[in-house]
Amino acid sequence: MAAARTVLAESGADGLRSVSARPIGDHALLSDCRSAALVTSEGSVDWLCLPRFDSPAIFARLLDDDAGHWSIRTVGPADVSRSYVEETLVLETTFRATGGTAVVRDALALGRRERGHALGEASPGILLRQVTCTEGQVTLDIAYAPRPEFGLIHPLLSPVRGGLAAYGGAHVLRLSSPVELTVSGSTANGRFSLRASDRLGFALHVGPAWGSEPVRWRAGRVRRRLNDTIEGWRSWSRQHRGYVGPWQDEVAHSGRVLRGLTFAPTGAIVAAATTSLPERPGGTRNWDYRYTWVRDASFTLQALGTAACEKEKDKFFGFLARAAATQLHRGMDLQIMYGIGGEHDLSERLLPHLAGWRDSTPVRTGNDAWRQRQLDVYGELLDAAHETLPPGVHLDPPTRAFLVEAADTAARRWTEPDQGIWERRGPSRHFLHSKLMCWVALDRAIAMAPALQADERVPHWRHERDNIRQAVEERGWNAGLGAFAQAFGSDELDASALMLPIVGFLPPHDPRVLSTVLAIASHLTDRNGLVRRYLGDEIEEAEGAFLLCTFWLAHALALTGHVVQARQVFQTALAHANDVGLLAEETDPATGEALGNFPQAFSHIGLINAARAIRDAGQQPAPQGTEHRSPA
């Protein structure tokens, strides 16, 4: 994991610099395995959704200066460093001011005495903040500006015993504060001084406006629950030390991030904790990623397997199987994504009152990609089943029928065009990756036929699998490019072609695989050494490089015997983690700055899978005639 960096706190209207200058990568993730918060390096909670990842934000200054935050920081400038408490997602920020040092610990509280795989089962939905003076004397400022429903509501703040209550909308917020705060409109401010060994605890909790108001939390209770949350995360980490090899700490941390992005009640994993962080500053590709994509399933399960998260694998696949049930036998396409509770309708809604991160509009909730046809999902679903279910396992009849129908649908529809893995909102095309994953669907179904009690379907599945192979090899190969192209008849490269050896469609030593991997390394890699998804688009925007695709390149290079280059590419991607080891979706090709929703599960999944591939390749002799070839 990246070492903590040091920054200099700057003063602004409330002691913080304008959000328009706040990099996406400046944030650290808090999670209770149900919801998420993002905290800046200067001690401001600028994003918080309770009680679920996809709930309307209470703090959303990430998307608009006036959309809510809660900051605790020293008065005047201070050197600031931060890191996660070892083996946890509890954040520790250290402020070194002229007169002394203060440490702020932030966490979303786990349920009392939750340990191991039980994390998140009874999380109370409470944000904890503890401030300790470790030396000298320090004066700190608090600025508390709750703005429920993405800043739409400016609540009425009312002093109550031991803190403040915020009224307005469907919920009441209770801030337990040992410091007296001055209310001005819908914002409260306070200032307090601490001497060495002094400690104060704060807690923010949310309850329904028409129910019992949340109770006050005193400092001792905050301290005990914070320590209990630390022990909960450590107990989970101790159970998930299965990976031994290079980048062991980074793999373990990425496993924790994936757990932190998991909605414990269902096992669903969100693609990211945020909505509408753009692929380009000022751009319009601003999507809501707080949902679960079937596309991510097989890669996620492989990553969870590497990180020794077997129970999480089983629960995640179980969620997918239940969420998608009933669609196929009604003649519908398999939906590409679902809400974290299994919801199907994820219709988009615009939030025009928000300015967007660095004026990137529109700001959206929901994601209309759920309506798209993406044929690759059949392969990802069957591969997920193959990855999860032990050989010879007895499947219940509904699951068996569902998986058989998914394979039959892939066999029937693989010849049709779709929107492809990147969800391009243009005309449907015959994307190579979609055909490839239909091949995967049938290949895995054939392997699972005994468990599916579908031996009679195997000749048909095998026939269509062979037809897909022939089509991909004949129509997907572009001799001019010296590579497999983005789509049949296309002259464009696409990083998703790196999946050809990763999913086992062609052996890594096949000359066409080698040529494709090297072509992508040469032509889709930017000056920072990171890989773009593709070049050219129906939307005229400069797109950043994708960290996932960069890890795919490292993975494919390892499989093809280019282990030295694979390590170099891996390290290049890893260098774009922030100071607390979190990865974004993309990076700006000019500045290297993080772009897209954050933190991105797919990037951490790519890290885990590539690390395993490089480790395994390093234990095998390189295929003759490959290691000396440079991918650049």
Secondary structure as GFF3:
##gff-version 3
##sequence-region A 1 632
A	DSSP	beta_strand	7	8	.	.	.	ID=ss1
A	DSSP	three_ten_helix	19	21	.	.	.	ID=ss2
A	DSSP	three_ten_helix	24	26	.	.	.	ID=ss3
A	DSSP	beta_strand	28	31	.	.	.	ID=ss4
A	DSSP	beta_strand	36	39	.	.	.	ID=ss5
A	DSSP	beta_strand	44	49	.	.	.	ID=ss6
A	DSSP	beta_strand	57	59	.	.	.	ID=ss7
A	DSSP	beta_strand	69	74	.	.	.	ID=ss8
A	DSSP	beta_strand	79	84	.	.	.	ID=ss9
A	DSSP	beta_strand	91	96	.	.	.	ID=ss10
A	DSSP	beta_strand	100	108	.	.	.	ID=ss11
A	DSSP	three_ten_helix	116	118	.	.	.	ID=ss12
A	DSSP	beta_strand	126	145	.	.	.	ID=ss13
A	DSSP	beta_strand	156	160	.	.	.	ID=ss14
A	DSSP	beta_strand	163	167	.	.	.	ID=ss15
A	DSSP	beta_strand	171	176	.	.	.	ID=ss16
A	DSSP	beta_strand	182	184	.	.	.	ID=ss17
A	DSSP	beta_strand	187	195	.	.	.	ID=ss18
A	DSSP	beta_strand	199	208	.	.	.	ID=ss19
A	DSSP	alpha_helix	219	238	.	.	.	ID=ss20
A	DSSP	alpha_helix	248	260	.	.	.	ID=ss21
A	DSSP	beta_strand	262	263	.	.	.	ID=ss22
A	DSSP	beta_strand	268	269	.	.	.	ID=ss23
A	DSSP	beta_strand	292	293	.	.	.	ID=ss24
A	DSSP	three_ten_helix	294	296	.	.	.	ID=ss25
A	DSSP	alpha_helix	297	306	.	.	.	ID=ss26
A	DSSP	alpha_helix	310	324	.	.	.	ID=ss27
A	DSSP	three_ten_helix	328	330	.	.	.	ID=ss28
A	DSSP	beta_strand	337	338	.	.	.	ID=ss29
A	DSSP	beta_strand	349	350	.	.	.	ID=ss30
A	DSSP	three_ten_helix	357	359	.	.	.	ID=ss31
A	DSSP	beta_strand	364	365	.	.	.	ID=ss32
A	DSSP	three_ten_helix	368	371	.	.	.	ID=ss33
A	DSSP	alpha_helix	376	388	.	.	.	ID=ss34
A	DSSP	alpha_helix	397	413	.	.	.	ID=ss35
A	DSSP	alpha_helix	432	447	.	.	.	ID=ss36
A	DSSP	alpha_helix	449	452	.	.	.	ID=ss37
A	DSSP	three_ten_helix	455	457	.	.	.	ID=ss38
A	DSSP	alpha_helix	458	475	.	.	.	ID=ss39
A	DSSP	beta_strand	477	478	.	.	.	ID=ss40
A	DSSP	beta_strand	483	484	.	.	.	ID=ss41
A	DSSP	three_ten_helix	495	498	.	.	.	ID=ss42
A	DSSP	alpha_helix	499	502	.	.	.	ID=ss43
A	DSSP	alpha_helix	511	523	.	.	.	ID=ss44
A	DSSP	beta_strand	545	546	.	.	.	ID=ss45
A	DSSP	alpha_helix	547	559	.	.	.	ID=ss46
A	DSSP	alpha_helix	563	574	.	.	.	ID=ss47
A	DSSP	beta_strand	586	587	.	.	.	ID=ss48
A	DSSP	beta_strand	594	595	.	.	.	ID=ss49
A	DSSP	alpha_helix	601	618	.	.	.	ID=ss50
###
